[in-house]
């Protein structure tokens, strides 16, 4: 009997404060044209001072649960992909669990930066396929603005805050669901994209540090590998894909991946122009938007992919 993890519902949340490129601090010596030409970003959302990663995760989760018509008390597991937890410990996922009123399941965080949701989706799928859970909530939630150096033009213009979530249910003898995932890391890229703080190094939160040229080069190469390898592994032809739902880091990287797949731009879900890079939240935010506006339909074959610091990258192949 084949078990598959089927997406029953999705949800998302963005903070109220929207910051367009021209609103960014003047001392950054940048412009809308400079930012848009290099990244495709026009705006981003910034969490309120009293708004935490868990707050956004809870709102996105509630909307996903409502969409799936699932009672939070029936969740067996919760995975929160984040690099910006409320506290070092306990897991921010447990705060989400408590706020949702779930007591029967288990909850934990997963850290793979921008690839976090891809990794979390693959992890939840493994638990469901093994029968260790029947219903799962998978979330990507980030307050990346808390990690920015607002004097660094290279990084301050790139990131935003937000959350997205999906409900997974184990079902048997169905063509729908997660067909498979591909996950990779290469620790040789550790120092190319990282946060300069940590409890065991300098006991600070730190800020994002990035070698943009090296990250871009690796992202294009590794994402080509991620999409080619997963299609080959599961015997899927490029022309069978209905949608590409990529991590929204840089439009030029997304365009390169789509070109490699032979997908026209109208088959690629873009949210980066309005939301910037929300790290682990970007794929579920894009997925929820495309489902709610009717572009992604039940039965569509979609490919999610992401590249992150670490280096970490991966992809999920899903029949909706």
N, C-alpha and C positions, 0 to 999 in steps of 0.2 A: 504494500500500500504506500503510495507516494504522498508525502505531506508537503504542502507548500504554504509559505507565509504570504497571505493575501492582504493587500492594503484595503481596509474597510472605510477609512476616512482620513482626512487631512485638516490641519488648522494652522493658522499663522498669526503673528502679532508684530506690529511695528510701533515704536514710541511715537508720541504726539509731535515731538520737535523734529522738523524737517529742515536740514541745512543745505542750501544750494551752494554751488562752487563760489559764487560771488560773496557769500556770507562768511567764508573762511577768513581767519585772521589776516589782516593786511601785511603783517610782518613776514608771512610765508613767501611773499613776493611771487605769487602765482596768479593764474587767471583761469576763467572757465575754459578758454580755448586751449591753454597748456595742458590742463587736466584731461579734458575730453579727448584731445588728440592722442594722448598716450594711454588712456585707460578706458575711455567710453563712459566715464562716470560724470553725472550731472548733479547728483544730490545724494544725501545719506540721512538716516534717522539717528538721533542721539538720545539715549536714555536720560530720563530726569534724574536729578541728583539723588533722590530717594528710591529710585527704581533699580532693582537688582536683576541679575540673570534669572533667578528663580521666579520673580514676578512675571517676567515676559514668558518664561517656559510654561507657567501655570495658565496664562491666558491662551497661548497657542494650544495647549493640551485640552483645555475645556472645549475649544472650538472643534478640535479633532474628534473628541469623544462625542460631541453633539452630532457631528457629521456621520460618524460611524454608528450612532445609536447604541453606544456602549456605556454602561454604568461604570464609573471609576472604581467601584468596589469589586468589579469583576476582573480587573487587571491582575495578571500574574507577575508581570515584570515591567520595570521602567528603566530605560537607559537614557541618560542625558549626555549628549556630546557637547562638551564645552571646554574652552581654555581659559574661561573667566569665571570660575566658581564663586559663589557667595563667600565661602571660607575655604581655607586649605583642607580642612575636614570638619565635620563629616561631609559625605558626598551631597552636593546640591540636589541630586535626584531624590534624596530622602526628604528634603524639605518640600519638594514638589509632591511627593507621595503623601505626606502628611496633610498638605493643603487641599489635596484632592479627596481626602478621606479614605484612602486605600490602606488597609492593614493586613491583607492576606498575602500580598506579593513580596517581591524583593526589588531593590532599586540601587543603581550605582552609576557613577560618572564614567565617561570614556573620553580620553584626551588624545586627539590626533589632529588638532588645530583645524585647518580648513577642510581636511579629509575626515573630520570627526563623524559626520553624519553617515558617510559611506561605510566607515568602519563599524559604527553603531548598528546600522541596518543589517550588515553582514553578521554581526554578533547576535542580534536578536533572532535572525533567521536560523542560525545554528541551534540556539536554545529551543526554538519552536519545532524545528525538524526532529530534534532528539526527544521531544516530548517532555522537556523540563518546564515548559510553559505552554499555554494555549492562546493567550491574548497578551499582546505587548504594546506598550507606549514607547515610541522612540522619538526623542526630541533633539533639536539643535538649537541652542540658545547662547547668545554672546553679547557682552557689553564691551566690545573691542575698543570703544572710545576711552575706556579707563586705562588702556595700555599705550595710548598714543603720546608721543612727544610733540606738542603743538608748535614746536619751533623747527621740526624736521619736515620739510616739504616732501621728502621722498615717501614718507609713510602717513603723515597726517591727513592727506587728501584721499587715502585709499579705502578707509574702513568706516563701517557703520554698525549699528546695533539692531537686534531683532531676534525673533524666535519662530521656529516652525516645528510641526509635529505630525506624526502619522500613527494610526492604530493598525497593528498587524494581528491577524487571526489565523491560526493553523487550520487548514482545510485539506481534506483528502480527495484524491481523484478529480483534480481540477487543472485546467490549463492556465489559470490565473496565478499570480503571485510572483515572488522572487525566484527567478530561474537560477541565478547564481551570482557570485561576487568574486572580485579579484582584488587582493590587497597586497601592497608592497611598501617596503621602507628601505632607505639607504642612509645610514647614520653618518656617512661621509659628508652629507650636506648639513649637518647639525648647526654649524656656525654661520651658515649663509642666511638663515631666517630664524630668529629666536627672540625671546624676551630677556632683557638684561638682568632680571631679578629672580630670586628664588630663596626659599627658606634655608637651604643647605649651602648656598653660595654667599650671598651678601645680605640675606634677611630683609629684602625689599621686594616690592612688586615689580619694579623695572618698567622698561618701555620696549616697544618693538624695534628691532634692529634688522636691516635687510640689505643684502647685496642684490639689488634689483636685476642687474644684468645676468647674474648667474642663476637666480631664481627663474627668470623668464626662459632662459635657455633650457634649463632642466624641465620646466613645466611642459613646454611644447613637446620635447622628446619623450618624457615619461607618460604623458597623456596619450600620445600616439600608441605607445606600448600597451597602456591600460585598455584602450578600446579595441585594438587589434587582437590582443590575447584573449579577452573575454568572449569576443565573437567567435574566434576559432575554437575555444574550449567548449562552447555550447552549440557549435555548428549552426551559427546564425549568420546569414548574409547581410551585408551592409544595407542593401535595398529593402530588407524586411523591417528595418527600424522605422518607427513612426515619429519618434521625438528624441532629441538630445536635451537632457536636463543637467547642465553643467554647473559646477561651482562658479560663482560670479566674481572672479578675481580681476580679470582683464579681458576686455572684448577681443583684443588681438589674439589672445591665447584661445579663446572660445572659437573664434573664426578659423584658426588653424586646425583645430580638432574637427570642426564641422566639415571643412574642406577635405580632410583626410577620409572622413566617412562618406563623402559625396552627398551630404545633406544640404539642401537649400536653407537659407537663413530663416525662412518661414516655418521650418521644422525644428528650430532651436529656441528654447525658452530663455529669454533675456530679461533679467530684472536689475542688473548691475547699474544701469544708467540712473535709476531712481533710488536704489538702495545701497550702492557701493558693495564692498566686500564685507559681508557679515559672517565670515568664517564658517563654522559648522552649521549656522542657520541658513546659509544661502540656498542650498538645494531644497530643503523642505519648504522654504518660503516660495521659491519658484514653482515647485510642484503644486503647492496649494493654490497659488494664483492661477496656474494653467488649468487645473481641474475645475475651479469655481467659475472661470470665465468660459468654460466649455470647449477649450482646445483639446485637452487630453480627455479621451473617452474610454469607457470600459472596453477592454479587448486590445487597446493600443499597446505596442511594444516600445518601451522606453529604455534609454541608457542614461544612467547618472554617472558622473565622473568628477574627480577632484584631485588637486595637487596641493601639498602643504609643506610647512616647515618640518624638518626632521631628517631628511626628506621623507614624506609619506604620501602615497597616492593610491588610488583604487577606483573601482567601478562596480556598479550594480546593474544587472539586466533584469527587467521587471515586465511582466505582462499584467496590465492594469485590469 
